[in-house]
Amino acid sequence: MRRIRNAVALSLVVALASIGAAGGPAAAQDNPESRLTGLRLNGKDPIEIASDKLEVKEAENVAIFTGNVTVEQGPTLMKSGRMTVYYAKDGGSAATGSASIDRLEVDGKVYVKSDKQVATGDQGTFDMKTETLVLSGKEVVLSEGQNVLAGCKLTVQMKTGQAKVDPCPQGRVQVKIVPGSSKKQ
């Protein structure tokens, strides 16, 4: 795997640094629109992106990382088959890293781990303007130890930490809470 360290990655650091949320899946016992903990990135730690290939389409304001994409920052790790970075049209140059990021799209079995939480799905979108994360797929799972929350779509408002889980078609949101399990970790 080739290490990608360039200005595009540096601009990604700045945009991803604003992503944060607080709370825990155990809170879903009271309200499926609960607060989440652990799924966050910060501006203090360096970010490292690795992929098999990087293609920058400056005329389209797009950077595409493909093949075994790994993004690491502090305790947070994200893996996917592909990550597309969309830059704001008036935000500068994607090639020089001076562009502002509009949104990120990831697909190809998305895996996000931060602190004690793990979230998985088939695809995801991070909208930088609204600070919204959407993870979706055939089954989206958020777990913290033995506590598990499953549905087909997880939407997190990063500003407030509020989360909403939507069920799969002809299904229901599934929550498994093991009393005291979060204290053991």
N, C-alpha and C positions, 0 to 999 in steps of 0.2 A: 504494500500500500504506500503510495507516495504522499508525503506530508505537504499540505498546502499552507503556505505562510506568505500571504501577500496583502496588499491593501484592501482587497475585497473582504478577506477574513477580518481585518482590523475594523472595517466599517460594520461588519456583522457583530463584533464585540459590543460596540456602542449600542446598537439596536437591541440586541438580546439582553443587555444589562438591565433594561427596564422591566423585564418579565419577572413577576414575583407573586406569590400567593401565600395565605396562612390559614390554619385550621387543621382538620384531620378527617379521615374517612369514618371514624367512629361517630363523628357529628352527624353523619347521614342517618343515624338511628332516629334523630329528632326531625330531620328535614332533608329530603333528597337534594334540595338546593342548599348545600352546606358549604363550609369553608374547607379548603384543602391546605395541607402543609407539605413542605418538602419540594414540591414541583416549582423550582425557581432557579433563576440565574442572577448573578450580581455583577456590578461594575468593578469590584475590587480584584477579582481573580482573572488571570489571563485566560483566553479562550484558545482552544486548539481544534482545528478542523482537519480531518483526514478523509480522503476519498480516492478512488481509483482514477477519477478524471474530473477536471474543472473546465467548463466552457463558459466564456463570458461573451454575451451578445450585447455589446454596448449600444447599438442602434435601437435595440428593444428594451434596454435597461433591465437586463436579466443576467443572472449568474446561476449556472446549473452544476451542482456537485452530484456525481453519479458513482455508483458502485461502492458498497461498503462504507457509506458515509457515517462518520463518527464525529460528534461535537462534544467536547469536554470543557467544563468550566467549574472549578472548585469541586464540590461534591456532586455536580450534575453531569450526567452522561446521556446523550441522545444518539440513537442509532437508527438508520433508515437506509433504504436502497437508493433514495434520491432526495435531494433537497434543492428547491428552486428559490432563489432570492429575487424578489421583484423590487426594483428601485423606483422612487418617485420620479416622474418625468422631469421635474424642475430641480431635482436634488443634486445635480453634479454628475460626475463621471463614475460609473461602476468600476471601470478599470483602475482608476486611481484611488478608489476607496473613499472619495469625497461625497458619494451619493448617500441620500437618506433612504432607509429601507421602508417600503410600503408594507410588504408582507412576505412571509416565508411559507412555502408549501413543502411538506414532506410526505413521502409515500414509500411503499415497499416494506411492509411490516415495521411500523414505528415502535420504538422502545425508548422510554424516558425513565431514568432512575435518578432520584435526588434524595439524599439523606436516607430515610427509611421507606420511602414510597417508590412504587414502580407503576407506570402507566403504559399500556400497550394498545395498539389499534392498527388499522390498515393504512390510514392517512391522517394528516393533520394540517392545520393552518394556524399561523400566528399573525393576526392583523395588528400592525403596530399603531395605526391611528386610533383604533378603538380599544387597544390593549386586550384583545380577546383571543383565547386559545380554544380551538375546536379540534377534538380528536374523535375520529369516527371509524366505522368499519363493521364487519360482520359481527364482531364482539369487541367491545372496549372494556378493558379491565383496569381498575385502579386498586392497588393493594398496599397494605402496610402491615407487614408480618402476616398474621392469620386473618386479619380483617380484609374483606374483599367487597368491592362495589363493581357491578357489571351492568352494561347496557349496550347500546349501539352508537351513542353519541354523548361525549362529555364536552360541555361548554364552560369555560372558566373566564370570568371577568377579572382580569389581573389587578385592576385598580382596587377592587373591593374584596377580592378573594372568593366571591360568590360563585358557586358551581351548580350546574344543572346536568342531570343525567337523563337522557331520553331512552326509552326501551326500544328493543328491536321490534320490527313489525310482528304482530300477533304475539307479542311477548310482554314481559314486565321487567322493571328494574329489579335486580337481585342484589341484596346486601347481606353479608355475613359478618357479624360482630362477635368477637370472642372476648368476653369480659376480662379485663386485666392484661390483655395481650400486648398492648402498647407500652405498658410499664416494664415488661421483660426485655425490651430491646435496647 
